[in-house]
C-alpha cells in the first residue's frame, strides 16, 4: 500500500484540517468579540469563508495540494461534515437544557402570538421575495423548494444574541425581556417544526394535503409526545444518569439521551435530528441532571459549536456573487439587500404588533420587535442543512449569510438605542 493510500495518513490529514478549523474558530471569534464588538459567531463564520476550499484553503502551498478540498459535493471531508452535524445536535441539546420552563409557561400567551407573528410574516416575505426575484417559482414542487427554505431561514430568531444584549442592559427580567425570550424560544420551536415540514417536503419531491398533514402530525406527534412522556419520566432519566458515579458518567448518559432522541427523530419520523436533541434537552431542563451537567455540556460545545460555524462558512463560495447560472451579480446583490431589509421589517411588525395588541406600550413593542430580529445560529443551521442537502445553491446560500450577518449586527445596536432615553 502506498503511503498516500494509508488510512493513517488520511486520519492525519483530517486531524490537520480539524486543527486549522479550531484555530480559525478561536481567532475569528476573538477578533469579533474583542475588536469588532460583534457576536463571536460572525467571526467564526467569516473565518470559515476565508479557509474554505473556495478561498485560501484551496491554495497549493510548498508543492503540496490544497489543504482543504471538496469531497462528494461537500466543501469538507465527510468525516468533518459528520463532526459539524454532531455539533448541531449538541448545540440544540444545550439550548433545550437552558430553556426555563416556568418562565416559558408564565408568559406563554403573549409570547406565543409574538412568536407566531414573527414566524408567519418573515416566512411569507422570504418565500415571496425568492419567487418574485426569480430564484424560485411556483410552477412545480421542486422549483418551489428554494423559496420554502429561504422562508424558513427568515423565521429564525437567535436566543443567545438577544439574551446577551438584554443581560448587558439589566433588562433580562423586565416584562418585555421575558416576553422576548419566551417568544424567541417558541419562535425556534416553530421554526424547527417548519424546517421539519420543509425537509420532509423536499424529500418527498411532491406536495399534497395528505403529505403536509402527515408531516405536521409526525412533527407535532414526536415533539408533543416526547415532551409529555418526557415530563413524566424526566426524573427517572435523571436518576438513572446520576446513578453512575464515575467522573463524567452522568454527562455521557445525558448526551446519549440527546443522541438517541436525535436519531429516532431522523430515522423513524423523518424529522431533522435537531428536533430530537432540542426536545430531549427541554425534557431534562428542570431536573437535577441539568444542574450536574450544564457547565460540562457548555464546555464541550465551546469546542464543537465554533467549529460548526466555521464549517458552515466553508460552504460559502464567494465567487457565487459574481453570478451563478443565469443569475447575475446585480440580481444576487439586489436579492441580498431586499431580503435583509424585509428580514428586519417583518420581525419588527410581525412580533411588535402582537405585543402592542397585548397591552405593551409602543416603545416596549418596538423593543420586542427588535429583540426578535437577529437570526444568528438557528438560521445558519437551517442554511447549512439546505445547502448540504443540495436544495439551494451557493448564490442563495450566500444571500442568506449576508442577511444573517447584517441582522445580527444591526439588531443589538438598534435595541440598545431604544433603552437610551
Rosetta blueprint (number, residue, H / E / L):
1 X L
2 X L
3 X H
4 X H
5 X H
6 X L
7 X H
8 X H
9 X H
10 X H
11 X H
12 X H
13 X H
14 X H
15 X H
16 X H
17 X H
18 X H
19 X H
20 X H
21 X H
22 X H
23 X H
24 X H
25 X H
26 X H
27 X H
28 X H
29 X H
30 X H
31 X H
32 X H
33 X H
34 X H
35 X H
36 X H
37 X L
38 X L
39 X L
40 X H
41 X H
42 X H
43 X H
44 X H
45 X H
46 X H
47 X H
48 X H
49 X H
50 X H
51 X L
52 X L
53 X L
54 X L
55 X L
56 X H
57 X H
58 X H
59 X L
60 X L
61 X E
62 X L
63 X L
64 X E
65 X L
66 X L
67 X L
68 X L
69 X L
70 X L
71 X E
72 X L
73 X L
74 X E
75 X L
76 X L
77 X L
78 X H
79 X H
80 X H
81 X H
82 X H
83 X H
84 X H
85 X H
86 X H
87 X H
88 X H
89 X H
90 X H
91 X H
92 X H
93 X H
94 X H
95 X H
96 X H
97 X H
98 X H
99 X L
100 X L
101 X H
102 X H
103 X H
104 X H
105 X H
106 X H
107 X L
108 X H
109 X H
110 X H
111 X H
112 X H
113 X H
114 X H
115 X H
116 X H
117 X H
118 X H
119 X H
120 X H
121 X H
122 X H
123 X H
124 X H
125 X H
126 X H
127 X H
128 X H
129 X H
130 X H
131 X H
132 X H
133 X L
134 X L
135 X L
136 X L
137 X L
138 X L
139 X L
140 X L
141 X H
142 X H
143 X H
144 X H
145 X H
146 X H
147 X H
148 X H
149 X H
150 X H
151 X H
152 X H
153 X H
154 X H
155 X H
156 X L
157 X L
158 X L
159 X H
160 X H
161 X H
162 X H
163 X H
164 X H
165 X H
166 X H
167 X H
168 X H
169 X H
170 X L
171 X L
172 X L
173 X L
174 X L
175 X H
176 X H
177 X H
178 X H
179 X H
180 X H
181 X H
182 X H
183 X H
184 X H
185 X H
186 X H
187 X H
188 X H
189 X H
190 X H
191 X H
192 X H
193 X H
194 X H
195 X H
196 X H
197 X H
198 X H
199 X H
200 X H
201 X H
202 X H
203 X H
204 X H
205 X L
206 X L
207 X L
208 X L
209 X H
210 X H
211 X H
212 X H
213 X H
214 X H
215 X H
216 X H
217 X H
218 X H
219 X H
220 X H
221 X H
222 X H
223 X H
224 X H
225 X H
226 X H
227 X H
228 X H
229 X H
230 X H
231 X H
232 X H
233 X H
234 X H
235 X H
236 X H
237 X H
238 X H
239 X H
240 X H
241 X H
242 X H
243 X H
244 X L
245 X L
246 X L
247 X L
248 X L
249 X H
250 X H
251 X H
252 X H
253 X H
254 X H
255 X H
256 X H
257 X H
258 X H
259 X H
260 X H
261 X H
262 X H
263 X H
264 X H
265 X H
266 X H
267 X H
268 X H
269 X H
270 X L
271 X L
272 X L
273 X H
274 X H
275 X H
276 X H
277 X H
278 X H
279 X H
280 X H
281 X H
282 X H
283 X H
284 X L
285 X L
286 X L
287 X L
288 X H
289 X H
290 X H
291 X H
292 X H
293 X H
294 X H
295 X H
296 X H
297 X H
298 X H
299 X H
300 X H
301 X H
302 X H
303 X H
304 X H
305 X H
306 X H
307 X H
308 X H
309 X H
310 X H
311 X H
312 X H
313 X H
314 X L
315 X L
316 X L
317 X L
318 X H
319 X H
320 X H
321 X H
322 X H
323 X E
324 X E
325 X L
326 X L
327 X E
328 X E
329 X H
330 X H
331 X H
332 X H
333 X H
334 X H
335 X H
336 X H
337 X H
338 X H
339 X H
340 X H
341 X H
342 X H
343 X H
344 X H
345 X H
346 X H
347 X H
348 X H
349 X H
350 X H
351 X H
352 X H
353 X H
354 X H
355 X H
356 X H
357 X H
358 X L
359 X L
360 X L
361 X L
362 X H
363 X H
364 X H
365 X H
366 X H
367 X H
368 X H
369 X H
370 X H
371 X H
372 X L
373 X L
374 X L
375 X L
376 X H
377 X H
378 X H
379 X H
380 X H
381 X H
382 X H
383 X H
384 X H
385 X H
386 X H
387 X H
388 X H
389 X L
390 X L
391 X L
392 X L
393 X L
394 X H
395 X H
396 X H
397 X H
398 X H
399 X H
400 X H
401 X H
402 X H
403 X H
404 X H
405 X H
406 X H
407 X H
408 X H
409 X H
410 X H
411 X H
412 X H
413 X H
414 X H
415 X H
416 X H
417 X H
418 X H
419 X L
420 X L
421 X L
